[in-house]
Amino acid sequence: MSELDLFSASDRLVEGLNPQQRAAVEYRGPALLIVAGAGSGKTRVLTHRIAHLLANKEAWPSQILAITFTNKAAAEMRERVRALLGDAADGMWLKTFHSACVLILRRESDRLGHDSNFTIYDSGDSRAILKRLIKETGADIHKLTPAGVGAAISNAKNELADAESFARNIDQNDPAARAISDIFSRYQGELRRNNAFDFDDLIGETVHLFRAFPEVAAQYHHKFKHILVDEYQDTNHAQYALIRELAKDASLTVVGDSDQSIYAFRGADIRNITEFEKDFPGATTILLEQNYRSTQNILSAANAVISNNFDRPSKNLWTAEGDGEKIVGYTGYSAHDEAQFIADEINKLHGQAIAYRDIAVMYRTNSQTRALEDIFIRSALPYRVVGGTKFYERQEIKDAMAYLVTIANTRDDLATRRILNVPKRGIGDASETQIAGFAQRNDLSVRQVLSHVAELGFGPKITGAIIALAALLDELEAMIESQPVDVILRAVLERTGYIESLRNSRDPQDEARVENLEELVSVAREFQRNNPEGRLPDFLNEVALVAAADEIDDESGTVSLMTLHTAKGLEYDAVFLTGIEEGLLPHRMSFITPGGMSEERRLFYVGITRARKFLYLSLAMMRTTFGDSEAATPSRYLQEIPGELIDWRESSGGRGLATSRYRSSIAEGLGYGQERESSGGYGGTPSAKPKTEWKGAISSVRNNEGLQLAVGDHIMHADFGKGKVIATAGEGARQTAEIHFGSIGIKRLLVKVAPIEKVN
């Protein structure tokens, strides 16, 4: 592109932008916060800002770093910039947090005691190691689980704490905490031995690299003149620290919306965006409020709901596209009744030329899918549950990938142990344990031990199988430098006998497994086409960094079922938000979590703003929980939506009176505390009792701190009256109790929040 063309492009890049968008594109200064409301064109602003910098020759492509949370978002941004400027956009760093860190760590891995072919462990790999360590250390006596220990380690790493600092800060009188600390230390030792990082390490180790080696940090300070970060409200402390390290000499632009901060459970810190101007003195803030996605009725509902959170920028979404259809509210008698209504409405929408792929059903918890799936199957509705078993989590795919990792990273014991007896070679668990023990005693990798098999004293059959495997792995490893990835993968599948064993199987599922492996070969072939110079370690990088959101296929001809957390960043013509009830949305755990009520309201807001044209809000009078059917209460968030925006409908089948009374409790106001709740994470306490009741409603939520029930205890419930405890499970805040309430029957309650008192 010529110089004249570039300056011409600069003028075109601001055409058609609204005043706020244009101001964001043209801003020049040290730091910019773009508060981008849902559907306000933030991706357009980001890409036009990048293109504007290049068109005005204020930076070379290689001096721009743009960070997103998913590969899909990064690819979309790259294609948009290329559409604006063509080849002039080549050379930019448009990456996810993790892929940017992998690139840096590959170049500098030796400083951290790793070689450049390190493996990246996903959550399944980490759990496998933790499961073994829990067993080896006897920590299972403390009822520790791989998921629980993994969460504790992940939380620590997201706060940039290593195993040593974690150990210094635990309660030494708590045996479970000491056990986790011991496992944390051993786990890190396993990662180092296997030449591996887990996902949390990728960011934390990069921050450590910059802080420990100033000369490395200086290289990247000099390299990047402009850094742009998308979805800034979702960053955790480690990601925040990484941005601070990288942006010391660069102009920083962040885009986000505190009203869409819904990932506190993953460590996201809303203060990163709410305190941006304090963190970066001289920063400018620009609000994007014009929405290009939804109708005004949908936006008015969203605005009304989120306005009940305070400590947030005053922001009011609006559109020039008109009011649109009213929101449809539905009160069903049961979850199946609710699901049938949804199925019927989807059929009507489809009859009005709304494609199935443009319809989504969203819910707070995965357990809500059962009734939906039952009805959808009976109604012959095509659907998919987004967030089920992912392609790369399937057994045959993980087996094939383990072979590739083993030949690329000879120190990865986890991968090597996985493929020792896959397909079956007669190398059982006892033999595997013996091999692993020999490796640890002699400071060798499991892969290296395969060449010392004669020293292990196995019989001729096992010894022969191991020698053959070692020779095959060496031959496959020799292909890395000269052969494309798809050729290596095909050789793995055929020469190991893996694909043949599946084809000869009588298990009908193995036919699908063969098809999945063929698809993996296609993935490798496509990688090679897009990266002609790429080699096996590069392919392993790409696969390891695929996020769940990247696997959503927009072209699928099915209705999407997903949790509200999964729905973030997506949009559909028609959206059904289900189970809008107390205990589901807001979730019962939010009653006792600081800032929980505010985050749940933000989650509801995110769900509302996914809809373009049609929005449905549904709930049920009775909901089955823990196997028991119990009366449900409408969510407090429903009364925050102006009544004139919703067309309420009700269940048929002889229950109209009860349903009308239930619906009226929404219209009249539940009477929950109307104090505006802090979006910053410190407010949100529900008040005691709704003004409008109907028999069986759970009318209050308490914080029964310290209350522990035992079999035989008598309690008084605010709605069910006097009851006797007949069984308990769990401890502390997780204790549940089965309580017999006479003619009402048995109810299972979460003791921590149930409206109960212990009586004599």
C-alpha positions in Angstrom: 0.0 0.0 0.0 1.4 3.4 -1.0 1.8 6.4 1.3 -1.1 8.1 -0.5 -3.3 5.1 0.0 -2.4 4.9 3.6 -3.5 8.5 4.3 -6.6 8.0 2.3 -7.3 4.9 4.4 -6.9 7.1 7.5 -9.8 9.3 6.4 -12.0 6.3 5.6 -11.4 4.7 9.0 -13.4 7.2 10.9 -16.3 7.4 8.4 -19.6 6.0 9.7 -18.4 6.0 13.4 -20.5 7.8 16.0 -18.8 10.6 17.9 -17.7 8.5 20.8 -16.4 5.7 18.6 -14.5 8.3 16.5 -13.0 9.9 19.7 -11.7 6.4 20.8 -10.2 5.7 17.4 -8.4 9.0 17.2 -7.2 9.3 20.8 -3.5 9.8 21.3 -2.2 9.7 24.8 -0.7 7.5 27.6 -3.8 5.5 28.6 -7.4 5.1 27.4 -10.3 3.2 28.9 -13.2 2.5 26.5 -16.3 1.6 28.5 -18.1 -0.4 25.9 -21.7 -1.2 26.7 -23.1 -4.5 25.3 -23.5 -4.4 21.5 -21.9 -1.0 21.2 -19.4 -1.9 18.5 -16.2 -2.4 20.6 -14.5 -4.8 18.2 -15.1 -2.2 15.4 -13.5 0.5 17.5 -10.5 -1.6 18.5 -9.8 -2.7 14.9 -10.3 0.8 13.5 -8.0 2.2 16.2 -5.3 -0.3 15.2 -5.7 0.4 11.5 -5.7 4.2 12.2 -2.4 3.9 14.0 -0.9 2.0 11.1 -2.4 4.3 8.4 -1.0 7.3 10.1 2.4 5.6 10.4 2.4 6.1 14.2 3.5 2.5 14.6 4.8 -0.4 12.6 2.6 -3.6 12.8 5.3 -5.3 14.9 5.0 -2.5 17.5 1.4 -3.3 18.2 0.2 -5.9 20.7 -3.5 -6.6 20.9 -4.6 -9.0 23.6 -8.0 -10.9 23.6 -9.3 -13.8 25.7 -10.0 -16.3 22.9 -8.3 -17.4 19.7 -11.6 -16.8 17.9 -11.7 -13.1 19.0 -8.1 -12.7 18.0 -8.7 -14.2 14.6 -11.7 -12.0 14.0 -9.7 -8.9 14.9 -6.9 -9.9 12.6 -9.3 -10.4 9.7 -11.0 -7.1 10.3 -7.7 -5.2 10.3 -6.6 -7.0 7.1 -9.9 -6.1 5.5 -9.2 -2.4 6.3 -5.5 -2.2 5.4 -4.6 -5.4 3.5 -0.9 -6.6 3.8 0.0 -3.4 5.8 -1.5 -5.2 8.8 0.9 -8.2 8.7 3.3 -8.6 11.6 1.1 -7.5 14.5 0.9 -9.4 17.7 -2.9 -10.2 17.9 -3.0 -12.9 20.5 -4.7 -14.3 23.6 -3.0 -13.7 27.0 -1.8 -17.3 27.0 -0.5 -17.4 23.4 1.4 -14.2 23.8 3.0 -15.6 27.0 3.8 -18.9 25.2 5.7 -17.1 22.5 7.7 -15.1 25.1 8.4 -18.2 27.2 9.5 -20.3 24.2 12.2 -17.7 23.5 13.3 -17.3 27.1 12.6 -20.8 28.6 16.2 -21.6 29.4 16.2 -18.7 31.9 13.5 -20.5 33.8 15.0 -24.0 33.7 12.9 -25.3 30.8 13.7 -26.1 27.2 11.7 -24.6 24.3 9.7 -27.8 23.7 7.8 -27.6 27.0 4.4 -29.0 27.2 1.3 -27.1 28.2 -1.0 -29.0 30.6 -4.7 -28.5 30.5 -7.0 -28.9 33.5 -7.4 -32.7 32.8 -3.6 -33.2 32.8 -3.3 -31.3 36.0 -6.0 -33.2 37.7 -4.4 -36.5 36.8 -1.1 -35.4 38.5 -3.0 -34.1 41.5 -5.0 -37.3 41.9 -1.8 -39.3 42.1 -0.2 -36.9 44.5 -3.2 -36.9 46.8 -3.0 -40.7 46.9 0.8 -40.8 47.3 0.8 -38.3 50.2 -2.2 -39.8 52.0 -4.0 -36.4 51.7 -7.2 -38.2 50.9 -7.8 -38.6 54.7 -8.6 -34.9 54.7 -11.2 -35.5 52.0 -9.2 -33.4 49.5 -10.1 -33.8 45.8 -8.1 -33.1 42.7 -10.6 -30.4 41.7 -10.4 -28.7 45.2 -6.7 -28.8 45.4 -6.4 -27.7 41.8 -8.6 -24.7 42.5 -6.5 -23.7 45.5 -3.3 -23.9 43.5 -4.9 -22.0 40.6 -6.1 -19.2 42.9 -2.7 -18.9 44.4 -1.0 -18.7 41.0 -3.5 -16.1 39.8 -2.4 -14.0 42.7 1.3 -14.6 41.7 1.9 -16.8 44.7 4.4 -19.7 44.3 4.5 -22.8 46.4 6.9 -21.2 48.9 4.8 -18.1 49.5 1.7 -20.2 49.7 3.3 -22.3 52.5 4.2 -19.2 54.4 0.7 -17.8 54.4 -1.4 -20.9 55.4 -2.7 -21.7 58.9 -0.1 -24.1 60.1 -2.6 -25.6 62.6 -4.9 -26.6 59.7 -3.8 -30.1 58.5 -5.8 -29.9 55.2 -4.0 -26.6 54.4 -0.7 -28.1 55.2 -1.5 -31.1 52.9 -2.5 -28.7 50.0 0.8 -26.8 50.5 2.8 -30.1 50.4 0.9 -31.2 47.2 1.5 -27.7 45.7 5.2 -28.1 46.1 5.3 -31.6 44.8 3.1 -30.6 41.8 5.5 -27.8 40.8 8.3 -30.4 41.0 6.4 -32.7 38.7 5.9 -29.8 36.2 9.6 -29.0 36.2 10.6 -32.6 35.8 8.1 -33.0 32.9 9.3 -29.8 31.2 5.8 -28.5 31.4 3.7 -25.5 32.4 0.1 -25.4 33.4 -2.2 -22.6 32.1 -1.8 -20.5 35.1 2.0 -20.8 34.9 2.0 -19.3 31.4 1.1 -15.8 32.7 2.6 -16.0 36.2 6.0 -17.3 34.9 6.1 -14.5 32.2 5.6 -11.9 34.9 8.3 -13.6 37.0 10.6 -13.6 33.9 10.2 -9.8 33.4 10.7 -9.0 37.1 13.7 -11.4 37.5 15.4 -10.4 34.2 15.1 -6.7 33.6 17.0 -6.9 30.4 14.3 -9.2 28.9 11.6 -6.8 30.1 13.4 -4.0 28.4 13.4 -5.8 25.1 9.6 -5.9 25.1 9.3 -2.3 26.5 11.2 -1.2 23.4 9.3 -3.5 21.1 5.7 -2.4 21.7 4.6 1.2 21.3 0.8 0.4 21.6 -0.9 -2.2 23.7 -4.6 -2.9 23.4 -6.5 -5.2 25.8 -10.1 -6.5 25.1 -12.5 -7.6 27.9 -10.4 -5.8 30.5 -13.1 -6.4 33.2 -12.3 -10.1 33.1 -8.6 -9.8 34.0 -7.3 -11.4 37.2 -4.3 -10.1 39.2 -1.7 -12.0 37.2 -3.1 -10.7 33.9 -3.2 -7.2 35.4 0.4 -7.5 36.5 1.5 -8.7 33.0 -0.2 -5.6 31.4 1.6 -3.3 33.9 4.9 -4.9 33.1 4.4 -4.7 29.3 2.9 -1.2 29.2 5.6 0.8 31.1 6.7 2.7 28.0 3.7 2.0 25.7 0.4 3.7 25.1 -2.3 1.5 26.7 -5.9 1.1 25.5 -8.3 -1.2 27.4 -11.8 -2.0 26.4 -14.4 -3.4 28.8 -17.6 -3.0 30.8 -17.8 -3.4 34.6 -21.5 -4.2 34.1 -20.4 -7.5 32.4 -17.9 -8.6 35.0 -19.1 -12.1 35.8 -16.0 -14.2 36.4 -15.1 -13.5 40.0 -15.1 -17.3 40.6 -12.2 -17.5 38.1 -10.3 -14.8 39.9 -11.4 -11.9 37.7 -11.0 -8.6 39.7 -13.5 -5.9 38.8 -11.2 -3.3 40.4 -8.9 -3.6 37.5 -11.4 -1.7 35.4 -13.1 0.4 38.1 -9.8 1.7 39.3 -8.1 2.1 35.9 -7.8 5.9 36.1 -6.1 5.6 39.5 -3.7 2.9 38.2 -2.8 5.0 35.1 -2.7 8.7 35.9 -3.6 10.9 33.0 -5.9 8.3 31.5 -9.0 9.2 29.5 -12.3 7.4 29.7 -14.8 7.2 26.8 -18.3 5.7 27.1 -19.9 3.8 24.2 -23.6 3.7 24.9 -25.2 3.4 21.4 -26.2 -0.2 20.9 -26.2 -1.8 17.5 -27.6 -5.3 18.5 -30.8 -5.2 20.5 -34.2 -3.5 20.4 -35.0 -0.7 22.8 -37.4 -2.8 24.9 -34.6 -5.3 25.6 -32.1 -2.5 26.4 -34.6 -0.7 28.7 -35.0 -3.9 30.7 -31.2 -4.3 30.9 -30.7 -0.7 31.9 -33.4 -1.0 34.6 -31.9 -4.1 36.1 -28.2 -3.0 36.2 -29.0 0.4 37.6 -29.6 -1.3 40.9 -25.8 -1.9 41.2 -23.9 1.1 42.4 -20.2 2.0 42.1 -20.5 1.7 38.4 -20.2 4.3 35.6 -23.5 6.0 34.8 -24.3 4.3 31.5 -27.6 4.0 29.6 -27.7 1.8 26.5 -29.9 3.1 23.6 -30.6 2.2 20.0 -31.9 4.0 17.0 -33.6 0.8 15.8 -36.9 1.2 17.6 -38.7 -0.5 20.5 -39.2 -3.9 18.9 -41.3 -6.7 20.4 -42.2 -6.8 24.0 -40.3 -9.2 26.3 -42.3 -12.4 26.9 -42.5 -13.6 30.5 -43.8 -17.1 31.3 -44.7 -18.8 34.5 -44.9 -22.6 34.4 -46.1 -25.0 37.0 -43.0 -27.2 36.7 -39.6 -27.3 35.0 -41.1 -29.6 32.3 -44.0 -27.2 31.8 -41.5 -24.4 31.4 -39.4 -26.4 28.9 -42.6 -27.3 26.9 -43.4 -23.6 26.5 -39.9 -22.9 25.3 -40.1 -25.8 22.8 -43.4 -24.5 21.5 -42.1 -20.9 21.1 -39.0 -22.1 19.3 -41.2 -24.0 16.8 -43.2 -20.8 16.3 -40.0 -18.7 15.8 -38.6 -21.3 13.4 -41.9 -21.1 11.4 -41.3 -17.3 11.2 -37.9 -18.0 9.4 -35.7 -17.7 12.5 -33.0 -20.3 12.0 -32.3 -22.7 14.9 -28.7 -21.5 15.1 -30.0 -18.0 15.9 -31.8 -19.3 19.0 -30.3 -19.9 22.4 -31.6 -21.2 25.7 -29.6 -20.0 28.8 -29.7 -21.1 32.4 -27.7 -20.5 35.6 -26.7 -24.1 36.3 -26.1 -27.2 34.1 -28.6 -29.2 36.1 -31.4 -27.3 34.5 -30.7 -29.0 31.1 -32.4 -32.3 32.0 -36.0 -31.1 31.6 -35.1 -29.1 28.5 -33.4 -32.0 26.9 -36.3 -34.3 27.7 -38.8 -32.0 26.1 -36.6 -31.1 23.1 -36.1 -34.8 22.3 -39.9 -35.4 22.4 -40.5 -32.3 20.3 -37.8 -33.4 17.7 -36.0 -30.1 18.2 -32.4 -30.1 17.0 -30.2 -28.9 19.9 -26.7 -29.0 21.3 -25.5 -28.5 24.9 -22.6 -26.0 24.6 -19.9 -26.9 27.1 -20.3 -30.7 26.9 -17.3 -33.0 26.2 -15.1 -31.0 23.9 -13.3 -32.4 20.9 -9.9 -32.2 22.5 -11.1 -33.8 25.7 -12.2 -37.1 24.1 -10.2 -40.2 25.0 -9.0 -41.0 21.5 -7.9 -37.4 20.8 -6.0 -37.2 24.1 -4.4 -40.5 23.4 -3.2 -39.3 19.9 -2.0 -36.0 21.4 -0.1 -37.8 24.1 1.9 -39.7 21.5 2.7 -36.3 19.8 3.7 -34.8 23.1 5.9 -37.8 24.0 7.9 -37.5 20.8 8.2 -33.7 21.0 9.0 -33.4 24.7 11.0 -36.4 25.9 10.8 -35.2 29.5 7.0 -35.3 29.7 6.3 -38.3 32.0 2.5 -37.7 32.0 2.2 -38.2 28.3 4.6 -41.1 28.1 2.8 -43.0 30.9 -0.5 -42.5 29.2 0.6 -44.2 26.0 2.7 -47.0 27.5 -0.2 -49.5 27.1 -2.2 -47.7 24.4 -3.0 -49.7 22.4 -2.7 -52.7 24.8 0.9 -54.1 24.9 0.7 -56.1 28.1 2.3 -53.3 30.2 0.0 -53.2 33.2 -0.3 -50.8 36.1 2.3 -52.6 38.2 4.9 -52.4 35.3 4.1 -48.7 34.7 4.6 -47.9 38.5 7.9 -49.8 38.4 9.1 -47.9 35.4 8.1 -44.5 36.9 9.8 -45.4 40.2 13.0 -46.3 38.4 12.9 -43.0 36.6 12.5 -41.0 39.8 15.2 -42.9 41.6 17.7 -42.4 38.8 16.7 -38.8 37.8 15.5 -39.9 34.4 12.4 -39.3 32.4 10.0 -42.2 31.8 10.8 -42.0 28.1 14.6 -42.4 28.9 13.9 -45.4 31.1 12.4 -47.3 28.1 16.0 -47.6 26.8 17.1 -49.1 30.1 14.4 -51.8 30.2 16.9 -54.6 30.6 17.7 -53.3 34.1 14.1 -53.6 35.3 13.9 -57.4 35.3 10.6 -57.7 33.3 9.8 -60.9 31.5 10.6 -61.3 27.8 7.1 -60.3 26.6 7.0 -57.0 28.4 10.6 -56.3 27.7 10.1 -56.9 24.0 7.0 -54.6 23.9 8.9 -51.8 25.7 12.0 -52.1 23.4 9.7 -52.0 20.3 7.8 -48.9 21.7 11.1 -47.1 22.5 12.4 -47.7 19.0 9.2 -46.5 17.4 9.2 -43.3 19.5 12.7 -42.6 18.4 11.8 -43.1 14.7 8.8 -40.8 15.1 10.8 -38.2 16.9 13.3 -38.1 14.0 10.4 -37.0 11.7 9.8 -33.7 13.5 12.3 -31.6 11.7 11.6 -32.9 8.2 7.9 -34.0 8.1 4.7 -32.0 8.2 2.5 -32.5 11.3 -0.3 -34.4 9.5 2.2 -36.9 8.2 3.7 -37.5 11.7 0.2 -37.9 13.1 -0.9 -40.4 10.5 2.3 -42.3 11.2 1.5 -42.4 14.9 -2.0 -43.7 14.3 -0.9 -46.4 11.9 2.5 -47.6 13.2 1.3 -47.8 16.8 -1.6 -50.0 15.7 -4.0 -47.5 17.4 -6.3 -46.9 14.4 -6.3 -50.6 13.5 -7.4 -51.6 17.0 -10.4 -49.3 16.7 -11.3 -50.4 13.2 -11.2 -54.1 14.4 -13.3 -53.4 17.5 -16.9 -54.6 17.8 -17.8 -51.6 20.0 -20.0 -49.3 17.8 -18.6 -46.2 19.5 -15.2 -47.0 18.1 -16.4 -46.2 14.6 -17.1 -42.6 15.9 -13.6 -42.6 17.5 -12.0 -43.4 14.1 -14.0 -40.5 12.6 -12.7 -38.2 15.4 -9.1 -39.2 14.7 -9.6 -38.5 11.0 -10.9 -35.1 11.9 -7.7 -34.6 14.0 -5.6 -35.4 11.0 -7.7 -32.8 9.1 -6.9 -30.3 11.8 -3.2 -31.0 11.5 -3.4 -30.7 7.7 -5.2 -27.3 8.0 -2.6 -26.1 10.5 0.2 -27.0 8.0 -1.6 -25.2 5.2 -1.9 -22.0 7.3 1.6 -22.4 8.8 3.9 -23.8 6.0 7.0 -23.5 8.3 5.2 -24.8 11.4 6.5 -27.9 13.1 5.1 -30.3 15.7 5.8 -28.1 18.8 4.0 -25.2 17.1 1.0 -27.4 16.4 0.9 -28.6 20.0 0.9 -25.0 21.1 -2.1 -24.2 19.0 -4.1 -27.1 20.2 -3.3 -26.6 23.8 -4.5 -23.0 23.7 -7.9 -23.7 22.1 -10.6 -22.3 24.5 -14.1 -23.6 25.0 -15.6 -20.5 23.4 -13.4 -21.1 20.3 -15.2 -24.4 19.7 -18.7 -22.9 19.3 -19.8 -23.3 15.7 -21.9 -20.4 14.5 -23.0 -22.4 11.4 -24.5 -25.3 13.4 -28.2 -25.8 12.5 -29.2 -26.4 16.1 -30.6 -24.6 19.1 -27.8 -23.8 21.6 -28.3 -24.6 25.3 -25.7 -23.0 27.5 -25.0 -21.5 30.9 -25.2 -17.8 31.3 -21.4 -17.7 31.9 -20.8 -19.5 28.6 -23.1 -17.0 26.8 -20.7 -14.0 27.4 -19.7 -12.5 24.1 -22.3 -14.2 22.0 -25.6 -12.9 20.5 -28.7 -14.5 19.0 -31.9 -13.3 17.4 -34.0 -15.0 20.2 -32.9 -15.8 23.7 -34.7 -17.7 26.4 -33.5 -17.0 30.0 -34.9 -19.8 32.2 -35.3 -20.5 35.9 -35.4 -16.8 36.9 -36.0 -17.8 40.5 -34.5 -17.2 44.0 -31.8 -19.7 44.6 -31.1 -20.1 40.9 -30.7 -16.5 39.7 -29.5 -15.1 42.1 -27.9 -18.4 42.9 -28.2 -19.5 46.5 -24.5 -19.3 47.2 -24.5 -15.6 46.3 -26.6 -14.9 49.4 -23.5 -15.6 51.5 -20.7 -14.3 49.1 -19.6 -10.7 49.5 -20.7 -8.9 46.3 -22.4 -12.1 45.1 -25.8 -10.5 44.6 -24.3 -7.7 42.4 -22.4 -10.2 40.3 -25.5 -12.3 39.8 -27.4 -9.2 38.7 -24.6 -8.6 36.2 -25.0 -12.2 35.0 -28.7 -11.5 34.4 -27.8 -8.3 32.6 -25.4 -10.2 30.3 -28.1 -12.7 29.5 -30.6 -10.0 28.6 -28.2 -8.2 26.3 -27.4 -11.4 24.3 -30.8 -11.0 22.6 -31.2 -9.1 19.3 -35.0 -9.2 18.6 -36.8 -11.6 20.9 -36.3 -12.1 24.7 -38.1 -14.6 26.9 -38.0 -14.8 30.7 -39.3 -18.0 32.3 -39.7 -19.5 35.7 -41.5 -22.4 37.4 -43.7 -22.6 40.5 -42.2 -25.9 41.5 -38.6 -26.9 41.0 -36.9 -30.3 41.8 -33.8 -29.9 43.9 -31.8 -32.8 45.4 -34.6 -35.1 44.2 -37.3 -33.2 46.0 -40.0 -31.0 44.4 -40.1 -27.7 46.3 -41.9 -24.4 45.9 -39.9 -21.8 44.1 -40.0 -18.0 44.5 -39.7 -15.5 41.6 -36.3 -13.8 41.4 -36.0 -10.4 42.9 -34.5 -9.2 39.7 -37.8 -9.6 37.8 -39.4 -6.8 39.8 -36.6 -4.5 38.7 -37.9 -4.6 35.1 -40.7 -2.1 34.4 -44.0 -4.0 34.0 -44.9 -2.3 30.7 -41.9 -4.0 29.0 -43.1 -7.6 29.7 -46.1 -9.5 28.3 -46.7 -12.1 31.0 -48.1 -15.5 30.1 -49.0 -18.4 32.3 -49.3 -22.2 32.4 -52.5 -23.9 31.3 -53.9 -27.2 32.5 -56.1 -26.2 35.4 -53.5 -24.4 37.4 -54.3 -20.8 36.2 -55.3 -19.5 39.6 -52.2 -20.6 41.3 -50.1 -19.4 38.4 -51.8 -16.0 38.4 -51.1 -15.6 42.1 -47.5 -16.5 41.5 -47.1 -14.1 38.7 -48.8 -11.3 40.7 -46.1 -11.7 43.3 -43.7 -10.4 40.6 -45.9 -7.6 39.5 -46.7 -6.4 43.0 -43.1 -6.5 44.1 -41.4 -9.1 46.2 -40.4 -6.6 48.8 -36.7 -7.5 48.9 -34.4 -4.8 50.1 -34.2 -2.1 47.5 -30.8 -0.8 48.6 -28.6 -0.4 45.5 -25.9 -3.0 45.5 -22.2 -2.5 45.1 -20.9 -3.7 41.7 -17.4 -3.5 43.3 -17.9 -6.7 45.3 -18.8 -5.5 48.8 -22.6 -5.2 49.0 -25.7 -7.1 48.2 -27.4 -8.4 51.4 -30.9 -9.6 50.9 -33.6 -8.4 53.3 -35.7 -10.6 55.4 -39.1 -11.3 53.9 -41.2 -10.7 50.7 -44.3 -8.6 51.0 -46.3 -10.9 48.8 -46.4 -14.6 49.6 -48.1 -17.7 48.4 -48.2 -21.1 50.3 -44.9 -22.9 50.1 -42.7 -20.1 49.0 -39.3 -19.9 50.6 -39.8 -16.5 52.1 -36.4 -15.6 53.6 -32.7 -16.3 53.5 -30.5 -16.2 56.5 -26.9 -16.4 57.4 -26.8 -19.2 59.9 -23.1 -18.8 60.6 -21.9 -21.6 62.9 -25.1 -23.5 63.0 -24.5 -27.3 62.7 -27.4 -29.7 62.8 -27.4 -33.3 64.0 -29.9 -36.1 63.6 -32.7 -35.7 66.1 -32.5 -31.9 66.3 -35.7 -30.0 66.1 -35.9 -26.8 64.1 -38.5 -24.1 63.2 -38.7 -23.1 59.5 -40.2 -19.7 58.5 -42.6 -21.3 56.1 -42.8 -25.0 56.8 -43.1 -24.8 60.6 -41.6 -27.3 63.0 -39.5 -30.1 61.8 -37.1 -32.9 62.9 -33.7 -33.6 61.4 -33.5 -37.1 60.0 -30.2 -37.0 58.1 -27.3 -34.6 57.5 -24.4 -34.5 55.0 -21.4 -32.2 54.6 -19.9 -29.8 57.1 -19.6 -26.1 57.7 -21.1 -23.9 55.0 -21.8 -27.0 52.9 -23.9 -28.9 55.4 -27.3 -30.0 54.1 -30.0 -31.5 56.3 -33.0 -33.7 55.5 -35.9 -32.5 57.7 -39.3 -34.1 58.2 -42.1 -31.4 58.4 -45.1 -33.6 59.3 -47.8 -33.4 56.6 -45.5 -31.4 54.3 -43.0 -34.2 54.1 -39.2 -34.3 53.9 -37.3 -31.3 52.6 -33.5 -31.1 52.0 -32.1 -27.7 53.0 -28.7 -26.0 52.8 -28.3 -25.2 56.5 -26.1 -22.1 56.0 -28.9 -20.1 54.3 -32.1 -21.8 55.2 -34.7 -19.7 57.1 -34.5 -21.9 60.2 -33.9 -21.8 63.9 -32.9 -24.6 66.2 -35.6 -25.1 68.9 -36.0 -27.4 71.9 
